[in-house]
Amino acid sequence: MANVRIRSLTKRFGGKTPTTAIDDLDLAIEEGEFLVLLGPSGCGKTTTLRCIAGLETAEEGAISFGERAVFDASRSINVPPNKRNIGMVFQSYALWPHMTVRKNIGYPLRTRRVKRDQAAQWIDDVAALVDTTPLLDRYPAQLSGGQQQRIALARGLVARPELVLFDEPLSNLDARLRDQVRTEIHELHGRLGFTAVYVTHDQVEALALGDRLAIMRSGALEQLAPPDVIFEEPATEYVAGFIGMGNRLVFERHDGAWWLDGERVDGDLDGIAAGSTTVVARTRPEDLDLLEPGRDGAGPGALAFPVTVLDAAFGGRHLDVAVTTGTTRLLGRIDAGERGGWPRTLERERHAVATVKPRDLAFYDGDDRLVSGVGRAVGAGV
């Protein structure tokens, strides 16, 4: 295992429209840590991973594994990928179709010239770890997608690398297999304790796997923190939107009350606004509830405002609803209730009352700074 230090890393791509993929990045990854690089396409996460691997060369900065420098632009150090003692698990599996599973797993050992007897033992050991021992004599074409990804994982671990790099390894799997393999990766890291950097755009994967999440934007860090901190206290609206707080509400105070896009809000935000007449909030669909007009049930301290239903889709135990208040479109995930109940009657143009508890909102000021995170809204009651 090794810690990783990235200092002042900058990577640019030329062409007709030159871009800065990584912008003066500083990042420390601790020994045994599972760090997730999270963000949308083009944010710099994959380029960062490729620079760590040695597959891309930055123009400025330095990368070290422990005390060993593997890249330093100022000293012209650039250790090739095959000498960085890393394992990689790719999105596309990248298995050799003409090789058996045993040979695919053992390929990194051949390039490192590990002795045959030792290599055979290491292959058997890692195959047992990822539950693929019965597959060792098959070829990739005889495997399911989940089995192929386990083989790719075994190949990334077989040489017992200092660092394992994951490049969106689950994106080609269906939903069921994605959940299963994600759990297996988490269990494996818990057992082996390897240092890992994992790239994804999926916030569910990131929250489940990461010891810390590095949210990236335009080649720089937007927030670096443990999953629960980012989930409950997203530092900026960008982070909030990316981790599932897709509903944006702009509250304004005038005429002695709070308003949301022209609709009066039943509830008080004075304790959070701290004298401001405008408060921006973010919340998740599952934190928005709907009530039948005229029905009392919002609960003490909750905010309530009228909405019109745009769509309602049955999802089993829940309904996915889209509503509008003024010109603001909001998404909700509400309890479906029993057959024949009021939620099951929701359809386009139905009127309802949306409710949300301030403790389920993240509030931001005019400079896009977090004022109050989820669960700690000032003076918000319950």
Secondary structure, 3 states (H helix, E strand, C coil): CCCEEEEEEEEEECCCCCEEEEEEEEEEECCCCEEEEECCCCCCHHHHHHHHHCCCCCCEEEEEECCEEEEEHHHCEECCHHHCCEEEECCCCCCCCCCCHHHHHHHHHHHCCCCHHHHHHHHHHHHHHCCCHHHCCCCHHHCCHHHHHHHHHHHHHCCCCCEEEEECCCCCCCHHHHHHHHHHHHHHHHHHCCEEEEEECCHHHHHHHCCEEEEEECCEEEEEECHHHHHHCCCCHHHHHHCCCCEEEEEEEECCEEEECCEEEECCCHHHHCCCCEEEEEECHHHCEEECCCCCCCCCCCEEEEEEEEEEEECCCEEEEEEEECCEEEEEEEECCCCCCHHHHCCCCCEEEEEECHHHCEEECCCCCEEECCCCCCCCCC
